[in-house]
Amino acid sequence: MRFTRRLATAAVALALLVHPAAALAQGTGDDPRPTKNVTTALDAQVEAQYQAWLRRQGPVGKGTLSARPTLIEAPYKYFYTPTHMQETNYYCGPATVQIIDDYWGTPASQTTIAKYLGTYTTHDTNFSLVDNAINYFAGQNYVYYGPCASTSDFNYRVAYGLGTRLHPMATDMKIDGGDMNNYVYNHAGHIVPIEAFDWRYFTIRINDPYDEHEWQAGGGYTGGHTTYPSGQIANAVMNHFRKAVVY
């Protein structure tokens, strides 16, 4: 029995050495189950307002805001949210809620938020509950939307959420460490706040609660206020099964 256990331990260690990205691709605390968002009257109201705003931007649906966004009603918007690093390797959801909660006032603890979200016992966060948690703790009117129809749709919703709703946002990404700056490893799901976009430079800035090098040997310096090409963020969101935002 002891010999068998030693063999199993050695096999896991060898797998980590040979294929570190694959072996550590479990994500940072995102629930992989495709649960549905419970829609509300507020969801419908905000979606109607978004569609009215979208019509004012001129012709859409032809890649206007795909890889390279062009000028729209609000070509850039910057928020600066307080940074909180996630306290466990699976607390990206509670930390994201805490960051946005802190922007609006005194934040709840990550443990308190994790208990509300269910992360405390399940060790992962259902992203469709993040808007509920922000509203509960920060007293705001956030909504969940997903799936976005395209990268263009995602980019427009970033512009609307930050520039018109004036909300620091949240999203859920599937990260390929080979395709996204700063990251080394793959992460099947990772929840982050979005705090700025600038179509003049084709960038989106997140306030990442996960510093990869703190949790994984050889990982990238990903934590805090980090700016990425907008296409990298959009692709990471659209590669996730939810393709969703909270704004």
N, C-alpha and C positions, 0 to 999 in steps of 0.2 A: 504494500500500500504506500509506504513512504517513498519507495523507488518510483512508483507510478506518479505520485504527486511531484517529485523532483523532475521527472520527464516533462510533465505538463507545464510546470513553471518555466523550464528551460525553453520549451517550444514557444510559449508566449513571449519570452524575452527575445528569442531569435526573430520572431515575427516583427516585433517592434524595431529591431535593428535593421532588418532587411527592407521592410515596407513601412516606415514611420508614418507617412502621410495617410496610408490606408488604415493602419491600425488605430490612428488617433482621429478618425473622421466622424466620431460620434456626435460632434456638435458641442455647443456650450450651454445647453439647457432648454432647447426648443422641443416641444411635444411633437413627435412625428405622426400622430394620429390626425387624419383629415376631418376633424370636428367642424361642424357648421357654426357660423355666427348667427346669433339670435337677433333678427332685425327688429328695429323699433320705429316708432313714428319719427324720432329724431334722425335716424339713418335716412329715411325717405326724404325728409325735409332738406337735409344737407346735400343729398344727391341731386335733388331738384335745383338747389342753389348752385351746385357745381356745374350742372348741365347748362344753366342760364349763363354762368360765367364763361363756360367753354365756348358758347356760341358767339360771345363778344370778342373772342380772340381771332375770328375770321375762319377761313376754311381749315378744317382739321381732318384727321383720319388718313392723311397721305404722308405720314412720317415727319410732320412739321417739327415735332419734338422727339425725334428718335435718337439716333446716336449724337447728333449735333443740334441742340435746341437753338431756335432763333428768337428774335425779340418778340415778347408778348407783353401783356399789360403790366407785369411785374418781372423785369429781367433778372432781378437778384433780390435776395432777402437774407439778412444775417441775424440769428439769435446767438446768444452765448449762454449755454446752459451750464449749471454747476456739474462738475465731474464727480461721479461716485463709481469706484471700481467694484465689480461684483465680488461678493464675499465668499462664494463657493464657485467651483468650476461649472455649476449649472444654474447660477442665479442671474443670467443675462436678462431675463424677463423682469424679476423684481428690481434689479438695478436700473433698468431702463425706466420703469415706472417711477422709481425714486428720483432719478435725474429730472424728469419732467415735473414731478410733484414739487421738487425743490425750486424749480424755475418759478412756480406760482406761489410758493410760500414755504413754511417749515415742513420738511418731508417726514413721512413715516419711515421707520426702520425697514431694512430689507427683509428681516424676519417677519415683521407684521404684514408686509406686502406679499411675501411668499405664502403666508398662511391664507390670505384672501384669495390668491390665485390658485392655490392648491399645490404650488411648487414645493412647499415645505415637506409634503409627504410623497409626492410623485417624482420629485427630482427633475421635473421639466415643466415648461410653461406653455399653456394653450394660448397662442397669440390672439385668438379671437376674444379673449377676456381682458386684454390689456387696456382697451378703451374703457371698459367697466371699472377697472382698478384705478385708472387716472381720474375718472369722474368721481369715484368714491373718495379717494384720498385728497385730490386737489380741488374738488368742487367745480369741475369744468364741464364742457359739453362735447367731448371727443366722440368720434364714431369710427367704426371699422369699415373698411371697404376692401373687397377682394372677390374674385381675382381681377387684377388689372388686365385689360385686354391686350396690351402691348407695352413695349418700353416707352412709346410716345404717351400712352395713357398714364403710365407711372409718372413720367416727367411732368405732365400737366397737373397731376394731383399733388406733386411736391410743390409746384408753383402756387397752386391754390391753397394748400394747407398752410404753408409758411407765409405766403404773400398776401392772401385774402382772409383766411380764417385766423391768421396770426397766432398759430399754434406751433411750438416745437413738436415734431412728429415722431412716430415710431414705425419701424418696418421689420420684416423678417427676411433674412438672406440665407441663401445656400452659397457658401464661399468655396471657391476653388483657389487654393493657395498659389497655383501657378498663374492665375489670371487676375488676381487682385493685389494691388500694391500693399506692401507691409506684411501681408499674411504669408506664412510658409506652409502651413498645414491646411487640409480640407476640413470644413465644418458643415455638417449636413443641415444645420439650422442655427441661426444666431440672431437674436433680437437686439436692435440698437435704436437709439434716438437719432433723428435727422434734425439738424439745427440750422442749416444754411444751404442755399443754392445760389449759383451765379452763372447764368447762361452766357455772360460776356466771356467767360473763361471755360465754360463747359465743365463746371465742378459742382460737387455736392459734399458738404461737410457733415460728418457724423460725430457723436460724442460717445466713443466706444467704451463700454464698461469692461471689456475683456482685453487684457494685455497678454497676448499669446506667449511672450517669452517668460512671463511669470508662472505660467501653468504647464508649458511644454518645453522640454530641452531643445534649444536651437530655434525656438519660435521667434516670430517677428515682433517689433515694437509697435503694437496696434492700439494701445489704450489712449483714451482721452480724445481731444479735439483733433481729428484727422481728416484731411481733405483728399478726395479721390476724384479722378475723372468721372463725370456723371455717367458715362457708359458702363463703367465697372460696377457702380452701385445698381444701376438699372438692370444690368444683366444678372447680378447676384440675386436681386429680388425676383426677377422673372424666372430664374432657374429654381426657385423655391416652389414647392407645390401650392402654397397659398397665393403667391403673387399679390400680397396685400399690404395695405398701409393703415395706420391709425392717425387721424388728424382732427 
